[in-house]
Amino acid sequence: MRRSAIALAAATLMLSPALALASDAPSLRFGPWTVQPGEITSVRTALDCFDGRATVDVVFSPAGSRKLAALTAEHVGKPLPVRLGDALITKPYVQMPISGGRLRITGGVHDTRADTEALTARLQQALALPALPTQTC
Protein backbone atom coordinates (compact mmCIF):
# COMPACT_ATOMS: atom_id res chain seq x y z
CA MET A 1 0.00 0.00 0.00
CA ARG A 2 1.32 3.43 -0.88
CA ARG A 3 1.91 5.94 1.88
CA SER A 4 -0.91 8.48 2.11
CA ALA A 5 -0.13 12.15 1.72
CA ILE A 6 -1.84 15.50 1.83
CA ALA A 7 -0.38 18.13 -0.48
CA LEU A 8 -1.40 21.48 -1.80
CA ALA A 9 -3.58 21.34 -4.88
CA ALA A 10 -2.47 23.50 -7.79
CA ALA A 11 -5.77 24.23 -9.54
CA THR A 12 -7.83 27.29 -8.64
CA LEU A 13 -11.56 26.74 -8.16
CA MET A 14 -14.16 29.29 -7.09
CA LEU A 15 -17.49 27.74 -6.10
CA SER A 16 -20.32 28.58 -3.70
CA PRO A 17 -20.01 27.13 -0.18
CA ALA A 18 -22.23 24.29 0.92
CA LEU A 19 -25.28 25.41 2.85
CA ALA A 20 -25.60 22.37 5.09
CA LEU A 21 -24.18 18.95 5.74
CA ALA A 22 -26.43 16.17 4.52
CA SER A 23 -28.59 15.27 7.52
CA ASP A 24 -28.02 11.51 7.39
CA ALA A 25 -24.44 11.70 6.13
CA PRO A 26 -21.40 10.94 8.29
CA SER A 27 -19.28 13.84 9.53
CA LEU A 28 -15.91 14.71 8.00
CA ARG A 29 -13.11 15.17 10.53
CA PHE A 30 -9.52 16.31 10.21
CA GLY A 31 -8.01 15.20 13.51
CA PRO A 32 -10.05 16.96 16.23
CA TRP A 33 -11.80 19.34 13.78
CA THR A 34 -15.28 18.39 12.56
CA VAL A 35 -15.93 20.26 9.31
CA GLN A 36 -18.99 22.51 9.51
CA PRO A 37 -21.36 23.61 6.74
CA GLY A 38 -19.68 25.99 4.33
CA GLU A 39 -16.08 25.26 5.43
CA ILE A 40 -15.42 23.19 2.30
CA THR A 41 -16.61 24.61 -1.01
CA SER A 42 -15.75 21.79 -3.41
CA VAL A 43 -14.51 18.23 -3.64
CA ARG A 44 -13.60 16.66 -6.96
CA THR A 45 -11.54 13.91 -8.49
CA ALA A 46 -8.51 15.18 -10.40
CA LEU A 47 -5.95 13.39 -12.53
CA ASP A 48 -2.37 14.17 -11.57
CA CYS A 49 -0.67 15.89 -14.51
CA PHE A 50 2.62 14.05 -13.92
CA ASP A 51 1.64 10.43 -13.42
CA GLY A 52 -2.08 10.32 -14.26
CA ARG A 53 -3.09 9.00 -10.83
CA ALA A 54 -6.52 9.99 -9.58
CA THR A 55 -6.56 12.23 -6.50
CA VAL A 56 -9.23 13.91 -4.38
CA ASP A 57 -8.92 17.70 -4.45
CA VAL A 58 -10.58 19.63 -1.63
CA VAL A 59 -11.11 23.42 -1.62
CA PHE A 60 -11.89 25.25 1.61
CA SER A 61 -13.80 28.49 2.21
CA PRO A 62 -11.87 31.40 3.78
CA ALA A 63 -13.09 30.34 7.26
CA GLY A 64 -12.27 26.69 6.60
CA SER A 65 -8.89 27.68 5.19
CA ARG A 66 -8.01 29.52 8.41
CA LYS A 67 -9.00 26.48 10.51
CA LEU A 68 -7.01 24.15 8.23
CA ALA A 69 -3.93 26.39 8.46
CA ALA A 70 -4.09 26.54 12.27
CA LEU A 71 -4.70 22.79 12.58
CA THR A 72 -1.88 21.81 10.24
CA ALA A 73 0.49 24.29 11.94
CA GLU A 74 -0.19 22.44 15.21
CA HIS A 75 0.39 19.05 13.58
CA VAL A 76 3.66 19.61 11.67
CA GLY A 77 5.66 16.39 11.95
CA LYS A 78 2.64 14.54 13.34
CA PRO A 79 -0.05 12.39 11.80
CA LEU A 80 -3.42 13.98 11.06
CA PRO A 81 -6.14 11.36 10.56
CA VAL A 82 -8.91 12.25 8.14
CA ARG A 83 -12.16 10.40 8.84
CA LEU A 84 -15.56 10.23 7.23
CA GLY A 85 -17.81 8.96 9.98
CA ASP A 86 -15.87 6.12 11.59
CA ALA A 87 -13.95 5.27 8.41
CA LEU A 88 -10.33 6.35 8.18
CA ILE A 89 -9.72 7.94 4.77
CA THR A 90 -6.04 8.73 5.24
CA LYS A 91 -3.56 9.42 8.03
CA PRO A 92 -0.78 11.54 6.57
CA TYR A 93 2.07 13.18 8.39
CA VAL A 94 1.81 16.94 8.06
CA GLN A 95 5.00 18.32 6.53
CA MET A 96 4.09 22.01 6.73
CA PRO A 97 1.09 24.21 7.50
CA ILE A 98 -1.42 24.27 4.66
CA SER A 99 -2.33 27.91 4.24
CA GLY A 100 -3.63 28.00 0.66
CA GLY A 101 -7.09 26.60 1.42
CA ARG A 102 -6.57 23.55 -0.80
CA LEU A 103 -5.40 20.03 -0.24
CA ARG A 104 -5.02 16.90 -2.28
CA ILE A 105 -5.54 13.41 -0.89
CA THR A 106 -3.43 10.79 -2.66
CA GLY A 107 -2.72 7.10 -2.22
CA GLY A 108 -3.82 5.12 0.79
CA VAL A 109 -7.17 3.34 0.82
CA HIS A 110 -8.23 4.63 -2.60
CA ASP A 111 -5.47 3.45 -4.92
CA THR A 112 -7.57 3.03 -8.07
CA ARG A 113 -9.43 5.68 -10.04
CA ALA A 114 -12.73 3.94 -9.25
CA ASP A 115 -11.92 3.99 -5.50
CA THR A 116 -10.96 7.67 -5.73
CA GLU A 117 -14.15 8.57 -7.56
CA ALA A 118 -16.21 6.65 -4.98
CA LEU A 119 -14.48 8.53 -2.15
CA THR A 120 -15.09 11.84 -3.93
CA ALA A 121 -18.80 10.99 -4.26
CA ARG A 122 -19.04 10.04 -0.56
CA LEU A 123 -17.43 13.33 0.47
CA GLN A 124 -19.67 15.34 -1.85
CA GLN A 125 -22.73 13.62 -0.40
CA ALA A 126 -21.61 14.08 3.22
CA LEU A 127 -20.94 17.79 2.64
CA ALA A 128 -24.04 18.34 0.45
CA LEU A 129 -21.81 19.51 -2.41
CA PRO A 130 -22.55 19.15 -6.11
CA ALA A 131 -20.88 16.47 -8.19
CA LEU A 132 -18.18 17.96 -10.39
CA PRO A 133 -16.50 16.48 -13.47
CA THR A 134 -13.03 15.03 -13.10
CA GLN A 135 -10.35 17.69 -13.44
CA THR A 136 -7.85 16.83 -16.16
CA CYS A 137 -4.63 18.52 -17.25
C-alpha angles and dihedrals in degrees: 000000000000119000112259119239140183115212137166114275116230102208121091116226128177114193136150116270120252114264098212143355113255105268097230096034124107119255122256114229133186103196106301094348118097108201113239129209112290097015092105117045102184144007122189142157113251132186114231109243093218105047104008094239117150116246136179112242117200124192121197130207117242090266092046090046091056091050091047091050093050093045095048091045088058092048103047107142091012134095118261112198116212113205136182104201105316094332118104109226098180140334107206128173110244110237098183139350112285105225102158097079093241135094137176124214113210136175123350121091095357104057098149128064090243091053090048093050090049091051090048090052092049091051092047090051094046091050095040090239126150121258111255129198118257112275112236132185 
